Amino acid sequence: SDSKFILYIRKFLKNPLLARSQVSVDLIHPEMANVSKEQIKRKLCAQMKAKEEATSIYGLKTAFGGGRSTGYALIYDSLDAKKQYE
């Protein structure tokens, strides 16, 4: 079920002060109502070569009519950095 959606990284911003990368993502999922955060996290971490436990997904919005969603992700450099800033 992971291959039923396409994930695009729209905006990428490296934030060294907070030890993280800030990413805006677009999702295309025509045969799914919406995509779970766990599935998005798995696919994004595989693309960015990051650790799943040091990543957080938020602000997901599904477009009217479905099939497309947008959201944001914070990919921390380490689990300690995530615990410190979140």
Secondary structure as UniProt FT lines:
FT   HELIX           2..4
FT   STRAND          6..15
FT   HELIX           16..18
FT   STRAND          20..28
FT   TURN            30..31
FT   HELIX           37..48
FT   HELIX           52..54
FT   STRAND          55..62
FT   TURN            64..65
FT   STRAND          68..76
FT   HELIX           79..85
//
